[in-house]
Structure formats: C-alpha cells, structure tokens
Amino acid sequence: MDTIRYNDKPTKDTITVKDAAKEIGFKDKARDFTKEVGLLFRDTSELQNPRKAVLRSAILPGWGQIRNRKWWKVPLVYGGFVGLGLVYEFNQRYYKELLTESQFRKANQNLPLDSRFKYERYKGISDDQIYNAKDFYRRNRDLTLYSTFGFYLLQMVDAYIDAKLATFDVSDDLSLKIKPSVYAPVYANGGGYAPMPALTLNLKFK
C-alpha cells in the first residue's frame, strides 16, 4: 500500500513570495510618505493639520512654527540650536586637547611630573586631574548631543500643540452660560423637603 507524505515545511518559492510581498508593502508606504512630504510644499491652507506641522518641523526646524504664524518662535528655535552647538564645540575642543595630554602622559610615565606635559598650560598638574578633566568634558559633550536631539523633538511638539490649538473652536457657537434656577426634588411633597436654589450650567457646542 502506497503512503502519501505531506511536507509542511515552507518551500523556497513560498519564502520568496512572502519576502517580495513585504518589499512591495514597504515600497508602497515609502511612496505614500514621499507623496505626503511633497504635498507639504504645495499646501497653502491657512490652518495646517497638526500632523503636517510635525512633519514640517521635522524636515526643517521652525517651519511648523512659521506655518502656525508664530514667527517670534523661529529665532528661539535657531538660537537654541546655535547655543547648543557652541557648547558642544567648547567641550569637544577641550576634550580633544586633554585627551592628547592624557595620551602623552601615559606614554611617558618615566618622566618627572614637571617635565611630563604636552601643553605648557598643564605643567605641574597631576595626572589624575588631567584624566578627570578629560572625562568631564567628554561627559558634557555627550550630554550636549542628547540635549540637541531633545530640543529638536521639543520644537516638533511645540509646532504640533500650536497647530492643535489653532483648530480649536472658540467661535460664538461655543458658549458657556450659568444662570440661577430652583431645584425641586421629586420626593419634595412626600418627604417634606422644600425646593432649593441652584445654578444651571448650559454648554452650547457648534
């Protein structure tokens, strides 16, 4: 009697088809995203969508703020980046200098302390002080990089919030009215409770 065996393992052709489908799906998403980014440059609507505000600020910091008509925030955005750039350059310059000094001292341990220096300004300073200073500037440099990325995200969030608030309905069709009234419990006759003064709150939506 013949035995029929089934092979449950996926064949090479099956794996190839799945990979091709994933690649096609990724290409479609990339094409849609590219199209959406292209529309950002042609959109002239007065109020921008919050999602578009985030994308604009991600592409060019400050662009979302400009479209939100918050012109005064643009100098703050670029002033923040310039300030962080200056702090990074300062710490990077001294880190490289102290790194060179540290490497020179480690390579010349046989020299006395008064002669074991690469730069004249560090003459007489102990090795531990040089090593600690090097680590200090390296740590500050790294923190500046993290701060720059955080500031980049912050200006994107700021553009999103402004765009969200700009589309919030504050017209005359949205109103809040408070007026006095009299509250009479349903059990007033039976339980002996008298009507009491109250306030009525009316919130009218568009």
TACORUR-V966097 format. One record per residue. RES is the residue in one letter. OMEGA is omega in degrees with one decimal (999 if undefined). NEAR is the number of other ideal C-beta (glycine too) atoms within 8 Angstrom. D_CENTER is the distance of its C-alpha to the mean C-alpha in Angstrom with 2 decimals. Layout:
<<RES	OMEGA	NEAR	D_CENTER> <RES	OMEGA	NEAR	D_CENTER>>
This chain:
<<M	-178.8	2	68.93> <D	178.9	3	65.83> <T	179.2	4	62.44> <I	-179.4	4	59.34> <R	179.5	4	56.15> <Y	178.9	4	52.66> <N	-177.9	5	49.85> <D	-177.6	3	46.60> <K	179.1	4	44.60> <P	180.0	4	42.41> <T	180.0	7	43.98> <K	179.9	5	42.43> <D	179.0	6	42.54> <T	179.2	8	40.59> <I	-179.7	9	37.77> <T	179.9	8	37.78> <V	179.7	8	37.52> <K	179.3	8	34.54> <D	179.1	8	32.69> <A	178.9	8	33.58> <A	178.0	8	32.30> <K	-179.4	8	28.91> <E	178.8	8	28.79> <I	178.1	8	29.81> <G	178.2	8	27.16> <F	179.6	8	24.43> <K	178.3	8	25.99> <D	179.2	8	26.09> <K	179.4	8	22.40> <A	178.5	8	21.65> <R	179.0	8	24.20> <D	-179.8	8	22.83> <F	177.9	8	19.29> <T	177.9	8	20.96> <K	179.8	8	23.06> <E	178.3	9	20.22> <V	177.9	9	18.58> <G	178.8	8	22.11> <L	179.3	8	22.57> <L	-177.4	11	19.74> <F	-178.4	5	22.06> <R	-179.4	6	25.04> <D	-179.4	8	23.71> <T	-179.8	3	25.39> <S	-176.4	5	25.00> <E	178.3	2	24.74> <L	-178.1	6	22.07> <Q	176.2	13	19.13> <N	179.7	6	17.74> <P	178.1	10	14.28> <R	178.6	6	13.45> <K	178.4	13	14.84> <A	179.0	16	12.93> <V	-179.6	12	9.55> <L	179.5	11	11.53> <R	179.5	14	13.13> <S	176.5	16	10.25> <A	179.8	6	9.06> <I	-179.2	8	12.76> <L	179.8	6	13.56> <P	-179.1	9	11.48> <G	-179.6	12	13.49> <W	178.4	11	15.06> <G	178.4	19	13.53> <Q	178.8	16	14.73> <I	-180.0	10	18.06> <R	174.7	12	18.60> <N	-177.7	12	17.96> <R	174.5	5	20.70> <K	-174.6	9	18.77> <W	-175.6	7	20.28> <W	179.5	6	20.35> <K	-177.5	10	16.59> <V	176.1	11	16.72> <P	178.0	7	18.66> <L	179.8	8	16.29> <V	-177.1	12	13.33> <Y	173.5	10	15.67> <G	177.0	8	17.47> <G	178.7	10	14.50> <F	178.6	11	14.08> <V	178.7	8	17.88> <G	178.5	8	18.22> <L	177.0	12	15.97> <G	178.2	9	17.90> <L	177.7	8	21.13> <V	178.3	10	20.36> <Y	-178.5	12	19.57> <E	179.6	8	22.82> <F	-178.6	8	24.81> <N	179.0	13	23.96> <Q	-178.9	10	24.36> <R	-178.9	8	27.73> <Y	176.8	10	29.15> <Y	-179.5	12	27.93> <K	179.4	8	29.77> <E	179.8	9	32.77> <L	175.0	12	33.04> <L	176.9	9	32.50> <T	177.9	10	35.47> <E	179.9	14	37.43> <S	179.6	12	36.76> <Q	178.6	8	37.83> <F	-177.9	11	40.96> <R	179.1	13	41.95> <K	-179.6	7	41.55> <A	-178.0	6	43.71> <N	-178.7	8	46.36> <Q	-178.5	7	46.91> <N	-179.7	3	50.66> <L	175.6	7	50.43> <P	-175.2	5	50.94> <L	-178.4	8	48.02> <D	-179.4	6	49.40> <S	-176.1	6	49.37> <R	176.8	11	46.28> <F	178.1	12	43.63> <K	179.4	7	41.99> <Y	-175.1	8	41.08> <E	-176.0	5	43.59> <R	-178.0	4	41.14> <Y	179.5	10	40.67> <K	178.2	7	44.40> <G	178.7	6	45.53> <I	-176.2	7	42.08> <S	-179.7	6	42.08> <D	-178.8	9	40.31> <D	178.5	6	38.25> <Q	178.6	8	36.90> <I	-179.3	14	35.92> <Y	179.4	9	34.18> <N	178.6	8	32.29> <A	177.7	10	31.24> <K	179.2	13	30.02> <D	179.2	8	27.84> <F	-179.1	8	26.58> <Y	176.3	13	25.37> <R	178.7	10	23.92> <R	178.2	8	21.88> <N	177.3	10	20.67> <R	179.9	12	19.82> <D	178.2	8	17.68> <L	177.9	8	15.90> <T	177.0	12	15.27> <L	178.0	9	13.62> <Y	179.6	8	11.23> <S	178.8	9	10.73> <T	177.5	12	10.20> <F	178.2	8	7.37> <G	178.3	8	5.81> <F	176.3	11	7.13> <Y	177.4	9	5.92> <L	-178.3	8	2.24> <L	-179.9	8	4.97> <Q	173.1	15	7.29> <M	178.1	12	6.06> <V	179.0	8	6.34> <D	178.6	12	9.40> <A	179.4	17	10.84> <Y	-177.5	12	10.71> <I	179.8	8	12.47> <D	178.8	13	14.93> <A	179.0	17	15.81> <K	-179.6	9	16.37> <L	-179.4	7	18.56> <A	180.0	9	20.37> <T	179.5	8	21.71> <F	-174.9	6	22.82> <D	176.2	7	26.60> <V	-178.1	4	28.26> <S	179.2	6	31.52> <D	179.6	4	35.04> <D	177.4	8	35.01> <L	-174.6	9	32.70> <S	178.5	7	34.76> <L	-179.4	7	35.56> <K	177.6	7	39.21> <I	-179.8	7	40.94> <K	-179.8	7	44.71> <P	178.4	6	47.43> <S	179.4	8	49.25> <V	-179.6	7	51.68> <Y	179.8	8	50.82> <A	178.5	6	53.83> <P	-177.7	8	53.44> <V	-179.4	4	55.14> <Y	-176.1	7	57.32> <A	-177.2	11	58.47> <N	-175.6	4	62.10> <G	-173.8	5	62.57> <G	178.6	7	60.83> <G	179.6	5	61.90> <Y	-179.3	6	58.40> <A	174.6	5	58.41> <P	-177.0	7	55.78> <M	177.8	6	53.14> <P	-178.6	6	51.03> <A	177.0	8	47.36> <L	177.9	7	44.44> <T	-179.5	8	43.18> <L	177.9	7	39.57> <N	177.5	8	39.05> <L	-175.9	6	35.58> <K	178.1	8	35.97> <F	178.4	5	33.37> <K	999	5	33.52>>
